[in-house]
Amino acid sequence: GFQKEQQTLAEKIRERSGGKEEFFAQKAELRAQLDEFSAKIDALMERKGDVNKAIGDKRQEGIDMKQQLNKMKKSIGYTSEQEIDERIASIEFKLW
Protein backbone atom coordinates (compact mmCIF):
# COMPACT_ATOMS: atom_id res chain seq x y z
CA GLY A 1 0.00 0.00 0.00
CA PHE A 2 2.79 2.39 0.89
CA GLN A 3 4.65 1.89 -2.41
CA LYS A 4 1.43 2.34 -4.41
CA GLU A 5 0.66 5.60 -2.56
CA GLN A 6 4.22 6.79 -3.16
CA GLN A 7 3.89 5.93 -6.88
CA THR A 8 0.57 7.83 -7.13
CA LEU A 9 2.11 10.87 -5.44
CA ALA A 10 5.16 10.68 -7.73
CA GLU A 11 2.86 10.65 -10.79
CA LYS A 12 0.96 13.70 -9.51
CA ILE A 13 4.23 15.55 -8.96
CA ARG A 14 5.37 14.64 -12.50
CA GLU A 15 2.05 15.91 -13.99
CA ARG A 16 2.36 19.22 -12.20
CA SER A 17 6.04 19.56 -13.17
CA GLY A 18 5.11 19.03 -16.82
CA GLY A 19 2.77 22.01 -16.61
CA LYS A 20 5.66 24.08 -15.29
CA GLU A 21 7.70 23.43 -18.44
CA GLU A 22 4.73 24.49 -20.60
CA PHE A 23 4.35 27.62 -18.51
CA PHE A 24 8.01 28.58 -18.94
CA ALA A 25 7.89 27.85 -22.69
CA GLN A 26 4.82 30.06 -23.05
CA LYS A 27 6.41 32.74 -20.88
CA ALA A 28 9.53 32.71 -23.09
CA GLU A 29 7.37 32.98 -26.24
CA LEU A 30 5.45 35.94 -24.82
CA ARG A 31 8.73 37.60 -23.76
CA ALA A 32 10.04 37.21 -27.34
CA GLN A 33 6.85 38.80 -28.72
CA LEU A 34 7.12 41.64 -26.20
CA ASP A 35 10.76 42.25 -27.20
CA GLU A 36 9.77 42.29 -30.87
CA PHE A 37 6.97 44.82 -30.25
CA SER A 38 9.27 46.97 -28.10
CA ALA A 39 11.84 47.06 -30.91
CA LYS A 40 9.13 48.08 -33.42
CA ILE A 41 7.87 50.81 -31.09
CA ASP A 42 11.43 52.10 -30.56
CA ALA A 43 11.97 52.25 -34.35
CA LEU A 44 8.68 54.12 -34.85
CA MET A 45 9.47 56.57 -32.04
CA GLU A 46 12.87 57.26 -33.60
CA ARG A 47 11.19 57.88 -36.97
CA LYS A 48 8.63 60.16 -35.29
CA GLY A 49 11.51 62.12 -33.73
CA ASP A 50 13.19 62.49 -37.13
CA VAL A 51 9.93 63.70 -38.72
CA ASN A 52 9.29 66.19 -35.91
CA LYS A 53 12.85 67.50 -36.24
CA ALA A 54 12.40 67.92 -40.00
CA ILE A 55 9.13 69.80 -39.41
CA GLY A 56 10.83 72.02 -36.83
CA ASP A 57 13.72 72.70 -39.24
CA LYS A 58 11.30 73.66 -42.05
CA ARG A 59 9.32 75.90 -39.70
CA GLN A 60 12.54 77.64 -38.61
CA GLU A 61 13.61 77.97 -42.25
CA GLY A 62 10.27 79.70 -43.01
CA ILE A 63 10.72 82.08 -40.06
CA ASP A 64 14.28 82.91 -41.20
CA MET A 65 13.13 83.56 -44.77
CA LYS A 66 10.37 85.89 -43.54
CA GLN A 67 12.90 87.80 -41.44
CA GLN A 68 15.25 88.11 -44.43
CA LEU A 69 12.38 89.39 -46.59
CA ASN A 70 11.45 91.99 -43.99
CA LYS A 71 15.11 93.13 -43.74
CA MET A 72 15.28 93.44 -47.54
CA LYS A 73 12.04 95.44 -47.61
CA LYS A 74 13.44 97.82 -44.98
CA SER A 75 16.76 98.20 -46.79
CA ILE A 76 14.95 99.00 -50.05
CA GLY A 77 12.80 101.56 -48.29
CA TYR A 78 9.79 101.02 -50.56
CA THR A 79 6.75 99.21 -49.30
CA SER A 80 4.69 98.89 -52.49
CA GLU A 81 5.14 98.32 -56.21
CA GLN A 82 3.61 101.73 -56.84
CA GLU A 83 6.29 103.50 -54.79
CA ILE A 84 9.00 101.65 -56.72
CA ASP A 85 7.38 102.61 -60.06
CA GLU A 86 7.16 106.25 -58.97
CA ARG A 87 10.86 106.22 -57.98
CA ILE A 88 11.84 104.69 -61.35
CA ALA A 89 9.75 107.35 -63.09
CA SER A 90 11.46 110.18 -61.16
CA ILE A 91 14.92 108.74 -61.96
CA GLU A 92 14.01 108.39 -65.63
CA PHE A 93 12.69 111.95 -65.63
CA LYS A 94 15.98 113.22 -64.20
CA LEU A 95 17.90 111.31 -66.87
CA TRP A 96 16.13 113.22 -69.67
Contacts in CASP RR format, 6 or more apart in sequence:
PFRMAT RR
TARGET T0000
AUTHOR 0000-0000-0000
METHOD contacts of the structure
MODEL  1
GFQKEQQTLAEKIRERSGGKEEFFAQKAELRAQLDEFSAKIDALMERKGD
VNKAIGDKRQEGIDMKQQLNKMKKSIGYTSEQEIDERIASIEFKLW
73 79 0 8 1.000
76 84 0 8 1.000
78 84 0 8 1.000
78 87 0 8 1.000
END
